[in-house]
Amino acid sequence: MIGANVSAFSIGKAVGRVGGSVPQELSYVVVAGGGAGGGNTHTSQYLGGGGGAGGLLSSAVFSFELATAYALTIGSGGALYNNNGSNSTFHNITAIGGGAGAPRGSSANNGGSGGGAGYTSSARGLGTEGQGNDGGNGFYTTGYHGGGGGGGAGAVGGNANTTRAGSGGDGLNITLASFTSGYLAGGGGGSRYDTNDLWGYGGTGGGGRGADRNTNAVSGTTNTGGGGGGGGSASGVTGSSAAGGSGAVILVYPASFTATLTAGVTSSTIISSGFKKTTITAAGPSDTVTFG
């Protein structure tokens, strides 16, 4: 199932309406944790697909009430081996964790974006409509073996071929009001049965590249929702797969307001052109944000 398939996404300025309990407006991006790359330490399970990126949801307009607590959760990246990322939430908005890449002989997982297929006897994972894209296919023929790339928020995962393992799908370039946040939610690259650096590239937006017979895969970048690179072991030479990157919630609102977060939440806030951008990088199920 194909989700957002553009290379960039722009969110306009939020407009605050001052006064009493009249609802105010903000812009948001919610990114879930990315899926882990496929593969494990058994010698028959090498050449996994890349992990799918965490689901990405965004909107230019969200109406909020002052002095009202809104729930927050930041999803963790999928752990090794073959685990999906965790969901991220803001209020009733839930971005779905990325699907894990597949090891050889098993199917990749569905998720916000789907994981890439293993190199043989494997199906790619499917993305969630409006949040991400499908993973890529693996490839097998005599002398050429590779896993597919994980899907990204902006593009499907690449298919492996005789030249290279499948690269992760690119994420989306996010702009909120006057703030440029950069690319988020890129898919992980697939792994390759080779020693010549022909693993799949990670998708732009935090996706980790895949492994080959000499080199371990790279994890998805923290707080981007990037998928982890695929890996495994080949002929006794281990090129491990990698974990997914954690997610984030980004909120942009008029600078006249203050966002108060529960204790233990990790965040940063910057101000530009009359707006604040608060990026929340760690929050648990009982955490909240309140505006005043």
Secondary structure, DSSP 8 states (H G I E B T S, - for coil): ------SEEEE-------STT--EEEEEEEE------S--SSTTS-S--------EEEEEEEEE-TT-EEEEE------TTT-----EEETTEEE--------TTS----SSS-----SSS-------TTT-------EEETTEEE------SSS------SS--------EEEEETTEEEEEE-------BSSSSS-S----TTT------SSS------TTTT------EEETTEEE--------EEEEEEETTS-EEE-TT-EEEEEEETTEEEEEEEE--TTEEEEE-
